């Protein structure tokens, strides 16, 4: 007797779309920073408040999202995530109609709740829909690639919609917000009518045990959470402030600047593909220490390169034609950091959870909380940029990369092998 195989093609497609939406909605805060800087006369510090609100939401929602996943299962958590995402982007749209900076920040904060919830559910849900093993891992890798692709598109798209940065308003970005809301609405409907497997729904309580220790009992894990906090801030800060520098100080067209920043995210896509192949042959320690050292070198060279020294980069022009644009070498060096940051998350995560055994699941929830670094570090960098200028603000990025290098070389070592993890 043959067992009927259920097809999950449609929910898998929706998870791919949501994987992309995580990056799309998060990436909106980059060009939106330029818009609010001009529309509301905001400082560099204030221009990063939307980005900060988006990421700080992770600090509030990381652990609750994990509990929701345990108690409600994949489907209900995903539906709640999508609904919150639709509301968050809708509030961002209303902020354009109301011309309100405060409403914009509320929209960014609510969107951050959704992004945290989606991040918590999408990876394990794709793995489950793929049946685990190689197929589940393959689906997650495809989803990660779409995540990078969306990050590549959003600065180019919004840069084009903005036109002249000096006259841009939040309303100019409305088409991008409509796209996001449309995908959220479609995903909600599809997930609502589809049956999703819940293999762990009945076993979580049975497997729950009171443990004498926790993931925070391991020094290398604590140092790893700090590394994740720093990493997300570095990953976001580099393109954010490269974009602000190009549009504010250098007077580069917003579409061109957005395309240059899009190249950073495209290089992250390339780096993730390459990292997937290299990762089977090179240890996380070697990979992480190598890219951290190279990134440190690139950032230092960028800060000391004369702005007058130009190089040609392939970009989309303001009329969406493809051509070459002259940008400072320092900008190109910062964009090349995308190849380095692309593989850092995986490397840090692998080193941090090494030897944690049964504490690994709880560790994943704590990691999600530390994603809030993507909002806090750029905020600090924005403060430095207001006081000292854009390029000196990249010392914050350099310090973060230096810490990641330390973690890869020494901080990742497990000094608590006596704790039982079976």
ABEGO torsion letter per residue (X at the ends): XBBBBBBAAAAAAAAAAAAAAAAAAAAAAAAAAAAAAAAAGBBAAAAAAAAAAAAAAAAAAAAAAAAAAAAAEAAAAAAAAAAAAAAAAAAAAAAAAAGBAAAAAAAAAAAAAAAAAAAAAAAAAAAAAAGEEAAAAAAAAAAAAAAAAAAAAAAAAAAAAAEBAAABBAAAAAAAAAAAAAAAAAAAAAAAABBBBBAAAAAAAAABBBBABBAAABAAAAAAAAAAAAAAAAAAAAAAAAAAAAAAAAGBBAAAAAAAAAAAAAAAAAAAAAAAAAAAABBAAAAAAAAAAAAAAAAAAAAABBAABBBBBBBBBAAGBBBBBBBBAAAAAAAAAAAAAAAAAAAAAAAAABGAEAAAAAAAAAAAAAAAAAAAAAAAAAAAAAAAEAAAAAAAAAAAAAAAAAAAAAAABBABAABBAX
